Amino acid sequence: MNLGDLNDHPLVKFYIEKNHFGKLLEMDFEIISPGEIVYFMKIQEKHLATPIAAHGGSISAMMDATMGICALSNVIMEGKVVSTIELKISYIAPAQLGDILRGKARTVKTGQRHLFIEGRIENEKGNLIAIASGTFNAYPAEKAGF
C-alpha cells in the first residue's frame, strides 16, 4: 500500500463516518505517512469560551484527535485502532475566533501495545497555541466495534 492510500484505508473511512464528535467540531485530517499527520480546525463561535477565545476543551479535543490519528497511522495496517491512555497538554497562547488551526503530531516511540506521541497546534500565522504528549493503547479494531 503506498503512502497516499492510508487516507483511503477502510478503517480510516469508517472512523471518519462514525466520529460524530469530530464532525461536531468540524475537524479534518490528512495522513501523510505512518506516524506523520496533519489536522485542521477553524475556530468558530461554537468553539468559544469568551467572545473571542476558544475554550481549552476545543483545543484539547483537537490535540487528542491529532495525536490519536498519528498513533492510528502507525498500527492501522495491522488492523488495530487506538485509544488515549494519557494526555498532557500545555496551552501556550489563545486560539481566537477565525483562526485556522493546524495540528501536527509525531511518534516518539512504539511498543507492542503502547505508543508515545507528541503534538503541537499552531494557527495560520505560525503562532504556537498548544503542545502535548500522550500515550495511546493499540488494540484490535473489532474490540472498538469496527
N, C-alpha and C positions, 0 to 999 in steps of 0.2 A: 504494500500500500504506500503510495507516495505521500509526501507531507501534506499536500493540499486536500487529500482525501479524509483526513481526520475530522474536518468540519462536516463531512457527509457520512460519517460513521453512524450506523443505526442507533447506537446508544446516545450519541450526541443529539441526533434529531429527536429522539424520544424524550430526552432531558429537556430540550427546548420546548417541546409540545406540552410537557407536564409541569414545567416550572412556572406556576401561576404567580408566585411571589416576584420572580424576575420580570414577568410581564407587567405586574402592577407598578413596579418601579421604573419600567421601560429601560431595562439594561440589555445590552447586546455584547457579544464577544466574537472573537476570531481566534482559532488555534493556529499558531504559526508553525509550530513543530512540537514534538513531545517535550514538555517542560517549558514551553515558551508560548504565552498567550497575551492577548490584549483585550481589555474590557472597556466599554463605553457607557456613560450615563450623563444625560443633560439635566442639570438641576432645574426643577420646575417647582411650582407652588406646593405640590403635594409632598415635596422633599423638605420643606422649610420648617424650622423651629422658631424663627423670628421673621420679620418681614423681608429680610434679605439673605439670611444664612441658613444653610442646610442643617437639619437635625443630625447629630452624630450617628444615630441609628441608621440613617440612609447611607452614610459613608461606610459604616461598619458592615452593613449588608453588602455593599458593593465590594468591599475588601474581601469578605468571606467568599463571595462568588468568584472574584478574581483568583484568589489562591486556590479555591476548590476546583475550578476548571483547569488550573495549572496542574494540580495533583492528578485530576482525572486524565489529563492528556498523557500522563506517564503510564497509566495502567489500563487504559481503555482497550488496547489490543489484546489484553489478557481476559477480557470480558468482565472486568471489575469496575466498580464505581467507588466513590469516596464519601466519607462524612467527616465533619470537623470534630476533632477531639479537643483542641485548644486553640485559642486565638488571642493574641496580644496586639493591640493597636495603639498607636500614638498619633494624636491629632496635632498637626503642625500649624495649619492655617485654616480659616473657614472657607468652605465652598459656598459661593454666592449664587443667587438666582441668575440663571442664564449661563453659568459656567458649563462647559463641556468637559467632563472628567474622563481621564484615560487611566485605567488601572493596568499595571504590569506586574507579573509575578515570575519568580524563578525558583527552580527546585534546588534546594541546598543539599539534601540527602534523601535517598530512598532506601528502604529496608524491605523485608519480606512482607510486612503489613502496614508499616507506618512511613509517611513521607513528611519531610520538614520543608516548608515553603516560606519564602519571604516575598512581600508585596509592597507596592507603592502606588499612590494615586496622585496625579498631577492635574491641574487644569490646563486649558488650551494655551495658556501663556507660559506653561512650563513651571508654574509655581507649585511647590510640593504641598499637598493637602494632608496626606497621612502616610505613615509607614507601618508595617505589621509583620509579625511572624506567626506561623501556625503549624500545627501538627494535624495530619489527616490519616484516617484509617481506610485502607483499601480492602474491599470485600466483594464477593461475587454479586453481580448485578441482580440476580434473581432474588436475593435477600431484601432488596430495596423495591421489589415489585416491577423491575424492568424485564 
